[in-house]
């Protein structure tokens, strides 16, 4: 079924359509990243796409140069070579400032002095990232020169999209999260903002990523429209590799990294085969090389 959906997608996209692999250098790559790379490169190679490599280092506190070097080494070891490199997010500050200024001129962004704890106080869950912002600072007219954080206005209304794997989806960003942060209290650009600006500027036609990011799609589509994007990207959210309890693999939790598997003597084919099986791309474990990724998705 996914192969048929991908073939239909390919007929609707321009020749040499673009997707991206966009890791964050906040830890070592693990099997989940290997599965994501298989999907990104596999779909692109099977259906005439171009893979862009983008390092998403917007979180300046957690990102480390050694992690960035490590992810590039691990990708090369696995056999994945991008068709194009684009500047890391640390080099795109001017583009983010321009996008923020555009929103501010249109009255779509405003300063916010609320902490995460302030927002969570409305939901009884201090650590719930999906706590809906109640609009506390919308009408406060805070001094933009002294308050670094910015939120973008989310009015009621739905965003609909046809996920290539999951089918039709509808989300209401205002109901999900309300006005969300595009720059935080430390002055750092947020994930939601940076990836939307980058995907627009870098002409990304298809966003291939894990299903944990499905809830972000509606708000990113809404933000892209506010920034003037006319042709929206397509989305494919693939299954994650999870622990037995259902928790996804995590760099911050110290899940076994690709570098540890390399040091233990595992081959690239063994690692990719394990990742493909754990993600449900193949039924039985078997060695896979990066050049065979297209065959997993109908190529």
C-alpha positions, -999 to 999 in steps of 0.1 A, spaced: 0 0 0 28 24 8 45 17 -25 13 26 -44 9 58 -24 45 67 -30 42 61 -68 11 85 -68 31 110 -49 60 109 -73 37 117 -102 25 149 -84 60 162 -77 85 180 -99 115 162 -113 143 160 -88 119 168 -59 136 175 -26 135 159 8 158 163 38 176 144 65 179 168 94 195 154 126 201 176 157 237 172 171 225 169 207 238 133 211 251 103 191 229 88 164 211 56 173 191 29 155 161 52 152 182 76 131 194 47 109 157 38 103 149 74 94 178 76 70 167 44 54 133 59 48 145 92 36 171 79 12 150 49 2 120 69 -8 141 95 -25 161 70 -45 131 49 -54 111 78 -67 135 104 -82 141 126 -52 171 146 -39 183 143 -3 194 175 14 214 172 46 207 199 72 222 200 107 195 213 130 215 230 158 190 256 169 193 244 205 227 261 212 228 248 248 226 211 239 243 209 206 280 199 206 307 200 178 316 164 186 281 152 181 280 170 147 312 154 136 300 120 149 267 121 130 285 130 97 309 101 104 281 77 112 261 86 81 292 81 59 299 47 76 264 36 70 267 45 33 244 75 31 256 104 10 234 134 6 229 151 -28 233 185 -12 245 201 20 228 233 33 241 256 60 235 245 96 209 265 114 236 284 134 245 301 101 210 311 93 203 336 120 197 364 95 170 344 77 152 338 110 153 374 120 139 384 86 110 359 90 103 371 125 103 407 113 78 397 85 55 383 111 58 413 134 51 437 106 19 418 99 9 418 136 13 380 138 40 378 164 44 393 199 67 393 229 60 368 257 73 368 293 56 336 303 77 307 315 70 271 307 58 267 343 34 296 338 19 279 308 18 244 324 0 259 355 -32 259 333 -30 221 327 -17 207 360 13 192 342 45 212 344 63 191 319 36 187 292 50 202 260 16 203 245 2 226 272 -20 250 254 -8 286 257 -38 307 270 -28 339 253 -16 357 285 8 381 267 -13 387 236 -26 421 247 1 430 272 22 452 248 55 441 264 87 459 254 102 439 226 136 453 234 137 437 268 117 405 262 135 381 238 107 355 235 82 356 207 50 338 200 31 335 167 -7 340 167 -27 309 160 -64 317 153 -91 290 155 -93 268 124 -81 235 110 -52 225 88 -58 194 66 -31 173 49 -28 139 33 0 120 49 16 97 24 16 68 49 -12 76 74 -37 92 50 -60 122 56 -53 142 88 -68 173 103 -54 193 131 -63 226 148 -31 243 160 -50 268 182 -67 240 200 -35 219 203 -11 244 215 -24 280 210 1 307 201 34 288 201 70 300 207 91 308 177 120 323 199 124 313 235 134 332 266 171 326 260 168 341 225 171 307 208 150 300 178 126 271 183 123 238 164 89 247 150 100 280 136 135 271 123 124 240 104 94 258 88 116 287 77 142 263 64 119 240 46 104 270 28 137 286 19 153 253 9 124 242 -13 117 210 5 89 192 -13 85 161 10 91 160 47 99 124 58 102 119 96 91 99 125 55 96 136 63 114 169 64 147 150 29 142 134 13 166 160 37 194 148 25 192 112 -6 214 114 11 242 132 41 241 107 17 243 78 -1 272 94 32 290 100 43 284 65 11 300 52 17 330 74 52 333 60 38 333 24 44 297 13 20 288 -15 30 252 -24 29 232 8 52 202 13 39 167 15 45 147 46 54 110 54 54 100 90 70 66 95 69 42 125 94 47 153 116 21 169 104 18 204 113 0 236 90 -28 249 71 -3 270 63 18 240 89 46 247 108 58 216 146 56 214 162 88 227 197 103 226 191 119 259 182 86 275 215 71 263 201 45 240 227 25 222 243 46 196 256 36 161 291 44 172 288 18 200 276 -7 175 305 1 152 330 -3 181 314 -36 190 322 -49 155 288 -47 138 289 -40 101 269 -12 84 247 -39 68 239 -55 101 230 -22 117 208 -11 89 191 -45 88 184 -43 125 170 -8 121 148 -18 92 134 -48 111 128 -28 143 110 -1 124 88 -26 105 103 -20 71 112 -57 67 95 -88 84 126 -107 92 161 -94 102 186 -95 74 217 -74 64 208 -44 43 232 -20 26 223 17 20 222 11 -18 193 -13 -13 172 12 6 151 20 -25 139 -16 -27 123 -13 7 99 12 -6 90 0 -40 120 11 -60 
